[in-house]
Amino acid sequence: MKAVLRRKLFAALLLLASAAPISAASLDAELLDIQQAWARINYSTAPADQKATEFAQLATKAAALSANQPGRAEPMIWHGIALSSQAGAKGGLGALGLAKEARSVLEASLKVDATALAGSAHTSLGTLYHKVPGFPIGFGDDKKARKHLESALRLNPTGIDPNFFYAEFLLDKGETALAIKHLKLAQAAPSRQGREAADAGRRQEIATMLGKAGSAGR
């Protein structure tokens, strides 16, 4: 009987330990691992369906980390980013449910900390509102897209991502001169430690978009 009780107590202690919040250093390491995995998937040459599967796995990992850190917005943001990336890789109307879930997670993260990850939730929400079809198919909304993208820029005016995604939005709206300005700001953005692969991939996208913007401006 005592042996059974000891085993039950040990199992309970293990469960409590696994549910306990991890340290700040461990959280940073987990987030960096998710960030680097996202870059590897996003900039790989794998087929879209494979990318969708890998983004789904990454979203599950980020969701588990978020559940273990209820007071932190950073894992919530990466959960939302992974879901939106999965939606992008999946494509079509079947991706709309994922996009809605990503929007919900990102909006929830703003309530926890709107400044987390230098305003990345605003960048991701702005991109969702820009790229998802509008009513009656989806929730796309240019006014909301601009609002979130500009909020991200106020929080991180020299960042590579907020300038790139704002420029992409502007170029689609025909605001070519302003788009070029923000593409050049994105191009000049400081490198991010641990995010070398993501920065390299983004800089290639910036160069491609600058060429597109230059052609549109002529």
N, C-alpha and C positions, 0 to 999 in steps of 0.2 A: 504493500500500500504506500509506504514512504517513498519507495523507488518510483512509483507511478507519479506521486505528487511532485517529486524532484524533477522528473522529466517534463511535466506540465509547466512547472515554474520556469525551467530553462527555456522551454519553447516560447513562453510568454515574454521572457526577457529578450529573446532574439527578435520577436515581433516588435517590441517596443524600440529596440535598437535600430531596426530597419526603418521604422517610421519616424525616428527622430530627425529633426532638421540637420542637414550636413553643414560643415563649417563654411565660412566665406571663401576660404582658399579652395576647398573642394568644389564649391558651387562654381567658382570661376573656371576651374579645370574642366568641369562637366560642360559648361557653356562653351568654352573654347573648342572642346571636342565636337559639340553639335555644330558650331559655326564652321569648323574645318570640314566636317562631313558634308554640310550643305554645299560648300564651295566645290568639293570633289564631285558631288552628284550633279550640281547645276551646270558645271563647265565641262562635264565629260561628253564624249561623243556617243554615249549609249542610246539605244532607241527610247522614244518617249515613254512607252509602256513600262520599260525597266526603270526609268527615272521616277515614274509615278509610284511604283512599288517601293523604291528606296526612300522617296520622300514620305510615304505613308509610314514606313518603319521609323524614320527620323521624327515624325510628328508624334508617334506613340512614345518614343523615348523622351521627347521634350515635355509631353503631357505628364508623364510619370514624375519627371523632375519638378514640374510645376506643382503637382499635387503634394509633393514633399516639402515645398517651399511656398506656402500660401501667402506669405507676406512680401514676396518678391515678384516684380513684374518681368524681369529678364527672361526666365524660362517660359512665361506666358507668351512673350513676344516671339520667341523662337518657335513655340508651338504654332502660333498664327502664321509665321513665315513659312514653316514647313507645309502647313495645310494649303496655303495659297500657292506655293510652288508645286505641290501635288496637283492642285486644280489646273494650273497652267500646263503641266505635263500631260494630264489626262485629256484636257480640251473638250469642247462641245458642251451641250446642255447638261451632260452627266457630271460636269465639274462644278455646276452652280451650287449644289449642296455643300461641297467642300469650301467654296468661296464664302458662302454664308456663315459656315462654321468658323472660318478664319476671321471674318469680320467680327463675329461675336467674341472670340477669344481676344482679339486685339483691342476691341472697345473695352473689355473687362480689364485689360492691362493698364489702360489709361486711368482707370479709377484707382488703381493701386499706386502707380507712379507714372505720370505722363512724361517725365523727363528721362526715364530709364533708357539705357543704350542710346543716349544722345537723341532721343525723340524718334527712335526707329519704328515705334508703333504708328506714329503719324505718317511716316514715309510709306509703310506697308499698307495702311488704310487708304492713303491717297492713291496709291497704285491700284489697289482693288477697285475703288470707285471709278478710276479712269478706265480700266481695262474690262471690267465686267459689263455686259450689255445693259442698257437702261430699260426702263419700264416699257412694255409689260413683261419682258422676258426675265430681266434681272434687276439688280439694285444700283446699277451704274449711275453716277451723278457727277457731272463736271464741276458743279459748284462745290460739292463736298470734297471732290478730289483736289481742287485748287486750295481749299481751306486747309486740309490736312497737310498737303505738300508744303505750303507756306509756313505752317506751324512747325514742321520739321526743320525748315531752313532757319527759322528764328532760334531754334534750340541748337542747331549745328550748321552755322552758315558756311563753313569751309569744308564740310564733309563730302566725301565722294558720292555716297548714295543719295542723299537728299538733293544735291545739285543735278545728278544724272537723271533721276526720276522726274524731277520738276522740268528739266529740259525736254525729256521725252514727251511729257504732257504738253508743254508749250509748242513743241514742233507739230504735234498732232492738231493743235488748235490754230496753227498758221502763224504763231508768234515767233518767227524764225530768228530775228535779231536777238531777242531776249533768250531764246533757247541756246544760241551759240555762246552767249555770255555765260550761262550756267554750265554748259559743257566744258568751257575753258576753266571755270572754277573747279569743276569735278576733276579735270585733267591735272590741275595743279594741287589737288588735295594731298595732304600728308599721308604717307603710308601708315598702315595700322599693324602694330606688332601682333604676330600670330595670325594675321589675316592676309598673308602674302598671296595665296592662291586666289582668294576672292578679289583682291585689288588688281591682280594681273588680268583676271577675266573681265573685270569691270572696265579696265583701261582699254582693252580691245573693243568692248562695246562702245565706249566713248569715241574712239577713233572712227569706228564705222558710222556712228550717228553724226559726227562732225562732217564726214563726207556727204552724208545725206542732207544735212542742214545747209552745207555749202551749195549743193546742187539746187536745193529749194530756193535759196536766196538769190540765185542768178536769174 
